[in-house]
Amino acid sequence: MPQLIVRGIKAEQLATVSEPLLTELAALCGCGTDNFTIECLHTTGVFGGKVVESYPFIEVGWFERGQETRDRFAEIVTRHVLSLGIPEVEMAFIPYQKESYYANGKHF
């Protein structure tokens, strides 16, 4: 159920690497590719009185899987994003608590 919320990267760009990206992430997390969602937000950056490109930033919402898996997950995502010619990207993990996460009104 990892959810990747992406800013500053065009959906059309990310779509070109989405299949191999999700295949690697699914193998790492021990689940199917259908457990993942990727959403690219359309954002507008503002800096110094001007409209600028949004900085590439990815939030990963997931159930915690430990430092080693988190490090590997970040490396996989970063490698695929950089392969698009994007010079840098930042990422933050937002851990969900099972008792606070609901699907169809029932918590995990």
BALOBA-1460 file (C-alpha; in Angstrom, 3 decimals):
// residues 108
<rec num="1" residu="m" x="0.000" y="0.000" z="0.000"/>
<rec num="2" residu="p" x="2.895" y="2.420" z="-0.261"/>
<rec num="3" residu="q" x="1.691" y="5.689" z="-1.710"/>
<rec num="4" residu="l" x="4.090" y="7.970" z="-3.572"/>
<rec num="5" residu="i" x="2.950" y="11.582" z="-3.778"/>
<rec num="6" residu="v" x="5.162" y="13.415" z="-6.262"/>
<rec num="7" residu="r" x="5.703" y="17.139" z="-6.770"/>
<rec num="8" residu="g" x="7.955" y="18.857" z="-9.299"/>
<rec num="9" residu="i" x="8.098" y="15.909" z="-11.731"/>
<rec num="10" residu="k" x="5.737" y="15.700" z="-14.687"/>
<rec num="11" residu="a" x="3.425" y="12.685" z="-14.757"/>
<rec num="12" residu="e" x="4.424" y="11.961" z="-18.358"/>
<rec num="13" residu="q" x="8.074" y="11.725" z="-17.297"/>
<rec num="14" residu="l" x="7.435" y="9.499" z="-14.307"/>
<rec num="15" residu="a" x="5.150" y="7.235" z="-16.325"/>
<rec num="16" residu="t" x="8.107" y="6.221" z="-18.511"/>
<rec num="17" residu="v" x="9.867" y="4.573" z="-15.539"/>
<rec num="18" residu="s" x="6.825" y="3.563" z="-13.500"/>
<rec num="19" residu="e" x="6.751" y="-0.114" z="-14.512"/>
<rec num="20" residu="p" x="10.375" y="-0.982" z="-13.683"/>
<rec num="21" residu="l" x="10.194" y="1.267" z="-10.606"/>
<rec num="22" residu="l" x="7.150" y="-0.515" z="-9.197"/>
<rec num="23" residu="t" x="8.540" y="-3.936" z="-10.087"/>
<rec num="24" residu="e" x="11.663" y="-3.232" z="-8.014"/>
<rec num="25" residu="l" x="9.708" y="-1.692" z="-5.135"/>
<rec num="26" residu="a" x="7.244" y="-4.589" z="-5.036"/>
<rec num="27" residu="a" x="10.105" y="-7.100" z="-4.859"/>
<rec num="28" residu="l" x="11.698" y="-5.110" z="-2.041"/>
<rec num="29" residu="c" x="8.458" y="-4.805" z="-0.050"/>
<rec num="30" residu="g" x="7.260" y="-8.344" z="-0.738"/>
<rec num="31" residu="c" x="3.953" y="-7.355" z="-2.310"/>
<rec num="32" residu="g" x="2.378" y="-6.937" z="-5.732"/>
<rec num="33" residu="t" x="2.794" y="-3.869" z="-7.899"/>
<rec num="34" residu="d" x="-0.950" y="-3.307" z="-7.523"/>
<rec num="35" residu="n" x="-0.368" y="-2.407" z="-3.859"/>
<rec num="36" residu="f" x="1.327" y="0.869" z="-4.874"/>
<rec num="37" residu="t" x="-0.108" y="4.192" z="-5.939"/>
<rec num="38" residu="i" x="1.799" y="7.022" z="-7.583"/>
<rec num="39" residu="e" x="0.182" y="10.425" z="-7.821"/>
<rec num="40" residu="c" x="1.835" y="13.412" z="-9.460"/>
<rec num="41" residu="l" x="0.539" y="16.695" z="-8.082"/>
<rec num="42" residu="h" x="0.421" y="19.706" z="-10.339"/>
<rec num="43" residu="t" x="2.151" y="22.437" z="-8.356"/>
<rec num="44" residu="t" x="3.507" y="25.899" z="-8.997"/>
<rec num="45" residu="g" x="6.596" y="27.118" z="-7.209"/>
<rec num="46" residu="v" x="7.097" y="30.712" z="-6.151"/>
<rec num="47" residu="f" x="10.463" y="32.194" z="-5.222"/>
<rec num="48" residu="g" x="11.933" y="35.691" z="-5.250"/>
<rec num="49" residu="g" x="8.782" y="37.294" z="-6.600"/>
<rec num="50" residu="k" x="8.650" y="34.916" z="-9.567"/>
<rec num="51" residu="v" x="6.875" y="31.747" z="-10.575"/>
<rec num="52" residu="v" x="9.450" y="28.942" z="-10.745"/>
<rec num="53" residu="e" x="9.489" y="25.187" z="-11.336"/>
<rec num="54" residu="s" x="8.536" y="23.170" z="-8.267"/>
<rec num="55" residu="y" x="11.419" y="21.336" z="-6.624"/>
<rec num="56" residu="p" x="11.298" y="17.552" z="-7.136"/>
<rec num="57" residu="f" x="9.987" y="16.099" z="-3.879"/>
<rec num="58" residu="i" x="8.381" y="12.739" z="-3.112"/>
<rec num="59" residu="e" x="6.403" y="11.820" z="-0.004"/>
<rec num="60" residu="v" x="6.079" y="8.103" z="0.697"/>
<rec num="61" residu="g" x="3.150" y="7.125" z="2.895"/>
<rec num="62" residu="w" x="3.526" y="3.548" z="4.132"/>
<rec num="63" residu="f" x="3.566" y="1.122" z="7.025"/>
<rec num="64" residu="e" x="7.086" y="1.221" z="8.468"/>
<rec num="65" residu="r" x="9.397" y="-1.518" z="7.212"/>
<rec num="66" residu="g" x="12.657" y="-0.602" z="8.964"/>
<rec num="67" residu="q" x="15.729" y="1.463" z="8.144"/>
<rec num="68" residu="e" x="17.315" y="-1.004" z="5.727"/>
<rec num="69" residu="t" x="14.163" y="-1.287" z="3.595"/>
<rec num="70" residu="r" x="13.588" y="2.471" z="3.789"/>
<rec num="71" residu="d" x="17.159" y="3.151" z="2.609"/>
<rec num="72" residu="r" x="16.842" y="0.699" z="-0.270"/>
<rec num="73" residu="f" x="13.391" y="2.071" z="-1.230"/>
<rec num="74" residu="a" x="14.830" y="5.614" z="-1.350"/>
<rec num="75" residu="e" x="17.778" y="4.439" z="-3.455"/>
<rec num="76" residu="i" x="15.504" y="2.690" z="-5.970"/>
<rec num="77" residu="v" x="13.162" y="5.678" z="-6.353"/>
<rec num="78" residu="t" x="16.066" y="8.138" z="-6.584"/>
<rec num="79" residu="r" x="17.864" y="6.078" z="-9.251"/>
<rec num="80" residu="h" x="14.748" y="5.960" z="-11.447"/>
<rec num="81" residu="v" x="14.020" y="9.682" z="-11.011"/>
<rec num="82" residu="l" x="17.615" y="10.680" z="-11.803"/>
<rec num="83" residu="s" x="17.498" y="8.487" z="-14.929"/>
<rec num="84" residu="l" x="14.927" y="10.971" z="-16.272"/>
<rec num="85" residu="g" x="17.588" y="13.700" z="-16.382"/>
<rec num="86" residu="i" x="16.310" y="15.320" z="-13.213"/>
<rec num="87" residu="p" x="19.439" y="16.495" z="-11.352"/>
<rec num="88" residu="e" x="18.210" y="15.969" z="-7.781"/>
<rec num="89" residu="v" x="15.219" y="14.836" z="-5.757"/>
<rec num="90" residu="e" x="14.308" y="14.742" z="-2.088"/>
<rec num="91" residu="m" x="12.048" y="12.263" z="-0.324"/>
<rec num="92" residu="a" x="10.314" y="11.947" z="3.041"/>
<rec num="93" residu="f" x="8.658" y="8.876" z="4.518"/>
<rec num="94" residu="i" x="5.373" y="9.286" z="6.369"/>
<rec num="95" residu="p" x="4.739" y="6.152" z="8.467"/>
<rec num="96" residu="y" x="1.134" y="5.106" z="8.967"/>
<rec num="97" residu="q" x="-0.038" y="3.391" z="12.145"/>
<rec num="98" residu="k" x="-2.169" y="0.299" z="11.531"/>
<rec num="99" residu="e" x="-4.727" y="1.300" z="14.177"/>
<rec num="100" residu="s" x="-5.110" y="4.723" z="12.511"/>
<rec num="101" residu="y" x="-5.392" y="3.524" z="8.909"/>
<rec num="102" residu="y" x="-8.840" y="2.553" z="7.663"/>
<rec num="103" residu="a" x="-10.079" y="0.804" z="4.535"/>
<rec num="104" residu="n" x="-13.842" y="0.806" z="4.047"/>
<rec num="105" residu="g" x="-14.388" y="1.896" z="7.628"/>
<rec num="106" residu="k" x="-12.254" y="-0.842" z="9.230"/>
<rec num="107" residu="h" x="-8.776" y="-0.302" z="10.649"/>
<rec num="108" residu="f" x="-5.909" y="-2.596" z="9.783"/>
